[in-house]
Amino acid sequence: MTMPLSKLFAHASRDPLIRELTLDSRQVRQGDLFLAVPGAKVDGRAHIADALSRG
């Protein structure tokens, strides 16, 4: 199931359809939304460029 980004973030400037949410940049595919969250062992923000390159 897809949903518009505006359903998750009301003030989004763009409104692409989001296919899936993921915390793992290695799992990102076209249409996914990567949630870059700092964790205890890995900081997801360090993997934003990788996620963008995957879709």
DRENPA-3360 file (N, C-alpha, C; in nm, 2 decimals, always signed):
BEGIN
1 = MTMPLSKL = +0.08/-0.12/+0.00/+0.00/+0.00/+0.00/+0.09/+0.12/+0.00 ~ +0.06/+0.22/-0.08/+0.13/+0.34/-0.09/+0.05/+0.45/-0.02 ~ +0.11/+0.56/+0.02/+0.04/+0.67/+0.08/+0.12/+0.80/+0.04 ~ +0.05/+0.91/+0.03/+0.12/+1.04/+0.00/+0.20/+1.08/+0.12 ~ +0.31/+1.14/+0.10/+0.40/+1.19/+0.20/+0.32/+1.29/+0.30 ~ +0.22/+1.36/+0.24/+0.15/+1.46/+0.32/+0.06/+1.39/+0.43 ~ +0.04/+1.26/+0.42/-0.03/+1.19/+0.52/+0.06/+1.17/+0.64 ~ +0.19/+1.16/+0.62/+0.28/+1.15/+0.73/+0.33/+1.28/+0.78;
9 = FAHASRDP = +0.35/+1.38/+0.69/+0.41/+1.51/+0.72/+0.32/+1.61/+0.66 ~ +0.23/+1.67/+0.73/+0.13/+1.76/+0.68/+0.19/+1.88/+0.60 ~ +0.31/+1.93/+0.64/+0.37/+2.05/+0.59/+0.48/+2.01/+0.48 ~ +0.48/+1.89/+0.43/+0.58/+1.86/+0.33/+0.56/+1.94/+0.20 ~ +0.68/+1.99/+0.15/+0.67/+2.08/+0.03/+0.65/+2.00/-0.10 ~ +0.68/+1.87/-0.09/+0.65/+1.78/-0.21/+0.56/+1.67/-0.16 ~ +0.49/+1.60/-0.25/+0.39/+1.50/-0.20/+0.41/+1.37/-0.28 ~ +0.53/+1.31/-0.28/+0.54/+1.18/-0.35/+0.47/+1.07/-0.28;
17 = LIRELTLD = +0.44/+0.96/-0.35/+0.38/+0.84/-0.29/+0.49/+0.76/-0.22 ~ +0.47/+0.73/-0.10/+0.56/+0.65/-0.02/+0.52/+0.51/-0.02 ~ +0.61/+0.42/-0.06/+0.58/+0.28/-0.07/+0.60/+0.21/+0.06 ~ +0.71/+0.24/+0.13/+0.75/+0.17/+0.25/+0.84/+0.26/+0.34 ~ +0.84/+0.25/+0.47/+0.93/+0.32/+0.56/+1.04/+0.22/+0.60 ~ +1.16/+0.27/+0.61/+1.27/+0.18/+0.65/+1.38/+0.26/+0.73 ~ +1.44/+0.19/+0.82/+1.55/+0.24/+0.91/+1.68/+0.19/+0.85 ~ +1.68/+0.10/+0.76/+1.81/+0.04/+0.71/+1.83/+0.10/+0.57;
25 = SRQVRQGD = +1.94/+0.18/+0.55/+1.96/+0.24/+0.42/+1.99/+0.13/+0.31 ~ +2.04/+0.02/+0.35/+2.07/-0.09/+0.26/+1.95/-0.15/+0.20 ~ +1.83/-0.13/+0.26/+1.71/-0.19/+0.22/+1.62/-0.09/+0.13 ~ +1.67/+0.03/+0.12/+1.59/+0.14/+0.05/+1.58/+0.10/-0.10 ~ +1.45/+0.11/-0.15/+1.42/+0.10/-0.29/+1.34/+0.22/-0.33 ~ +1.33/+0.24/-0.46/+1.26/+0.35/-0.52/+1.12/+0.36/-0.45 ~ +1.08/+0.48/-0.40/+0.96/+0.50/-0.34/+0.95/+0.48/-0.19 ~ +1.07/+0.44/-0.13/+1.07/+0.42/+0.01/+1.11/+0.55/+0.08;
33 = LFLAVPGA = +1.08/+0.56/+0.21/+1.12/+0.68/+0.29/+1.21/+0.63/+0.40 ~ +1.34/+0.67/+0.39/+1.44/+0.63/+0.49/+1.43/+0.72/+0.61 ~ +1.42/+0.66/+0.73/+1.41/+0.74/+0.85/+1.55/+0.73/+0.91 ~ +1.62/+0.84/+0.91/+1.76/+0.85/+0.96/+1.76/+0.88/+1.11 ~ +1.77/+0.78/+1.19/+1.76/+0.79/+1.33/+1.89/+0.76/+1.40 ~ +1.94/+0.84/+1.49/+2.06/+0.80/+1.56/+2.03/+0.69/+1.66 ~ +2.11/+0.59/+1.66/+2.09/+0.47/+1.75/+2.21/+0.46/+1.84 ~ +2.20/+0.35/+1.92/+2.31/+0.33/+2.02/+2.44/+0.28/+1.95;
41 = KVDGRAHI = +2.43/+0.21/+1.84/+2.55/+0.16/+1.77/+2.57/+0.23/+1.64 ~ +2.47/+0.26/+1.57/+2.48/+0.32/+1.44/+2.39/+0.45/+1.43 ~ +2.45/+0.55/+1.37/+2.37/+0.68/+1.35/+2.32/+0.68/+1.21 ~ +2.19/+0.66/+1.19/+2.13/+0.66/+1.06/+2.16/+0.78/+0.98 ~ +2.18/+0.89/+1.04/+2.21/+1.02/+0.97/+2.34/+1.00/+0.88 ~ +2.43/+0.92/+0.92/+2.55/+0.89/+0.85/+2.53/+0.82/+0.72 ~ +2.41/+0.77/+0.70/+2.38/+0.68/+0.58/+2.27/+0.75/+0.49 ~ +2.25/+0.88/+0.51/+2.15/+0.95/+0.42/+2.19/+0.94/+0.28;
49 = ADALSRG = +2.32/+0.97/+0.25/+2.37/+0.97/+0.11/+2.35/+0.83/+0.04 ~ +2.38/+0.73/+0.12/+2.36/+0.59/+0.07/+2.21/+0.57/+0.03 ~ +2.12/+0.61/+0.12/+1.98/+0.59/+0.10/+1.93/+0.67/-0.02 ~ +1.98/+0.79/-0.04/+1.94/+0.87/-0.15/+1.99/+0.80/-0.28 ~ +2.11/+0.74/-0.28/+2.16/+0.68/-0.40/+2.08/+0.56/-0.44 ~ +2.01/+0.50/-0.35/+1.93/+0.38/-0.37/+1.79/+0.40/-0.41 ~ +1.75/+0.53/-0.40/+1.61/+0.56/-0.44/+1.53/+0.64/-0.35;
% end
